[in-house]
Amino acid sequence: MRILVTGKNGQVGRCLMDQGDSYGFNMHGMSSSELDITNIRNVDSVISQIKPDLVINAAAYTAVDKAETDMKSAYAVNETGPKLLAATCKKLDIPLFHISTDYVFDGESEIPYKETDTVNPTSVYGRSKLMGELAVRNTLSKHIILRTSWVFSEHGNNFVKTMLRLGFERDELSVVGDQVGGPTSANGIATTLLKIAKQYEFRAQVQWGVYHYCGAPYVSWFGFAEEIFGECVRLSLLESSPELRKVFSVEYPTTVKRPANSRLSTIKITNNFGIHPDDWQETLINVFNKLKRSQ
Ligand SMILES: NC(=O)c1ccc[n+]([C@@H]2O[C@H](COP(=O)([O-])OP(=O)(O)OC[C@H]3O[C@@H](n4cnc5c(N)ncnc54)[C@H](OP(=O)(O)O)[C@@H]3O)[C@@H](O)[C@H]2O)c1
């Protein structure tokens, strides 16, 4: 089966490209310069040339704070892009797998969010991603929308790599302790999408719709940072951990207020596809080992 991947140089895009062959797929990865998802002509011509059996959209505008003042670009990539991809997939009668975010929720709930819970994004990024979800759902019935959270990998920019950098630079670090979520490896997201693609290849029919997928167990950013530094020291990536100070979100103001509760319930994806959340403590060690090998 031929799979076209947009945003091949992003965290998830790279992991999809790394793993796709091992699932027996013929992977066609596209960078933003090879396929700009906001450009209708580009989308049409590339997809009709490659003739994929499935498109995975790993492209997105992910700069959460910058999106507040760069709304046009955020909506172009996160809403118009998926809409164009969905329309082209509909013409070709092929499915689109699209990735979304916990930021479609306001984080006020006391329990993990289910797919059917009310959305209420509180940022431009969250609203643009929600509009992208709606564009896909309203255009194409054959879709998987995978909402995920707190993505980390050895690639690109993410919390794990920021902590590692700050660990070299500082003796003391303040980390937010009142926001909780499921850290998710980009590799785990790629595996999840490819496993669903495999089920589609065999059965030609899957239960389309919105799914939640994130790493387990849930943890605060502070708890995640503790684990990151513990592993860094154990694997000799750092000599010692900086002193960690647990702070409240109000003490660490950011342009966008992050959801206090980013926990996503993964029951539906387990029931429908037999996919279980990764243990992020294990996937974190894999990421550090890859970083160590690349040193
Ligand atoms: N990162 C997180 O913590 C997080 C959390 C929840 C959900 N998500 C979602 O997970 C998905 C993957 O995130 P990620 O962390 O892998 O993202 P990422 O590393 O920021 O990669 C995004 C990719 O999209 C590409 N892109 C941007 N504009 C494009 C355009 N107009 N046409 C084609 N490609 C374009 C970028 O290419 P260039 O580099 O060339 O611009 C980049 O390679 C996204 O849908 C994101 O919203 C992420």
The ligand as a Tripos MOL2 file, in Angstrom:
@<TRIPOS>MOLECULE
LIG
   48    52     1     0     0
SMALL
NO_CHARGES

@<TRIPOS>ATOM
      1 N1          4.3130   18.9030   19.4250 N.am      1 LIG1
      2 C1          3.3860   18.6550   20.3370 C.2       1 LIG1
      3 O1          3.6450   18.6940   21.5550 O.2       1 LIG1
      4 C2          1.9970   18.2800   19.9060 C.ar      1 LIG1
      5 C3          1.0200   18.0720   20.8900 C.ar      1 LIG1
      6 C4         -0.2630   17.6900   20.4830 C.ar      1 LIG1
      7 C5         -0.5360   17.5140   19.1390 C.ar      1 LIG1
      8 N2          0.4290   17.7480   18.2110 N.ar      1 LIG1
      9 C6          0.0850   17.5770   16.7970 C.3       1 LIG1
     10 O2          0.8840   16.5110   16.2960 O.3       1 LIG1
     11 C7          1.1530   16.7190   14.9130 C.3       1 LIG1
     12 C8          2.6260   16.5550   14.6370 C.3       1 LIG1
     13 O3          3.3410   17.4790   15.4440 O.3       1 LIG1
     14 P1          4.9250   17.5550   15.4160 P.3       1 LIG1
     15 O4          5.3570   17.8890   16.8050 O.co2     1 LIG1
     16 O5          5.4670   16.3680   14.7040 O.co2     1 LIG1
     17 O6          5.1110   18.8630   14.5070 O.3       1 LIG1
     18 P2          6.4610   19.5590   14.0370 P.3       1 LIG1
     19 O7          7.6330   18.7880   14.5050 O.co2     1 LIG1
     20 O8          6.3320   21.0020   14.3720 O.co2     1 LIG1
     21 O9          6.3810   19.3710   12.4570 O.3       1 LIG1
     22 C9          5.4120   20.0000   11.6920 C.3       1 LIG1
     23 C10         5.8220   19.8570   10.2460 C.3       1 LIG1
     24 O10         4.8170   20.5000    9.4520 O.3       1 LIG1
     25 C11         5.4780   21.0720    8.3540 C.3       1 LIG1
     26 N3          4.6880   22.1500    7.7540 N.ar      1 LIG1
     27 C12         4.4220   23.3770    8.2680 C.ar      1 LIG1
     28 N4          3.7010   24.0870    7.3890 N.ar      1 LIG1
     29 C13         3.5070   23.3020    6.2960 C.ar      1 LIG1
     30 C14         2.8510   23.4640    5.0610 C.ar      1 LIG1
     31 N5          2.2180   24.6150    4.7430 N.pl3     1 LIG1
     32 N6          2.8360   22.4280    4.1870 N.ar      1 LIG1
     33 C15         3.4780   21.2790    4.4820 C.ar      1 LIG1
     34 N7          4.1300   21.0610    5.6420 N.ar      1 LIG1
     35 C16         4.1410   22.0650    6.5280 C.ar      1 LIG1
     36 C17         6.7790   21.6140    8.9160 C.3       1 LIG1
     37 O11         7.7010   21.7440    7.8690 O.3       1 LIG1
     38 P3          8.8080   22.9130    7.9020 P.3       1 LIG1
     39 O12         9.7100   22.5450    9.0410 O.co2     1 LIG1
     40 O13         9.4470   22.8310    6.5780 O.co2     1 LIG1
     41 O14         8.0440   24.1770    8.1480 O.co2     1 LIG1
     42 C18         7.1620   20.5240    9.8990 C.3       1 LIG1
     43 O15         8.0260   19.5730    9.3140 O.3       1 LIG1
     44 C19         0.5820   18.1020   14.5820 C.3       1 LIG1
     45 O16        -0.6720   17.9470   13.9940 O.3       1 LIG1
     46 C20         0.4300   18.7660   15.9310 C.3       1 LIG1
     47 O17        -0.5870   19.7370   15.9320 O.3       1 LIG1
     48 C21         1.6970   18.1060   18.5600 C.ar      1 LIG1
@<TRIPOS>BOND
     1     1     2 1
     2     2     3 2
     3     2     4 1
     4     4     5 ar
     5     4    48 ar
     6     5     6 ar
     7     6     7 ar
     8     7     8 ar
     9     8     9 1
    10     8    48 ar
    11     9    10 1
    12     9    46 1
    13    10    11 1
    14    11    12 1
    15    11    44 1
    16    12    13 1
    17    13    14 1
    18    14    15 2
    19    14    16 1
    20    14    17 1
    21    17    18 1
    22    18    19 2
    23    18    20 1
    24    18    21 1
    25    21    22 1
    26    22    23 1
    27    23    24 1
    28    23    42 1
    29    24    25 1
    30    25    26 1
    31    25    36 1
    32    26    27 ar
    33    26    35 ar
    34    27    28 ar
    35    28    29 ar
    36    29    30 ar
    37    29    35 ar
    38    30    31 1
    39    30    32 ar
    40    32    33 ar
    41    33    34 ar
    42    34    35 ar
    43    36    37 1
    44    36    42 1
    45    37    38 1
    46    38    39 2
    47    38    40 1
    48    38    41 1
    49    42    43 1
    50    44    45 1
    51    44    46 1
    52    46    47 1
@<TRIPOS>SUBSTRUCTURE
     1 LIG1         1 GROUP 0 **** ****
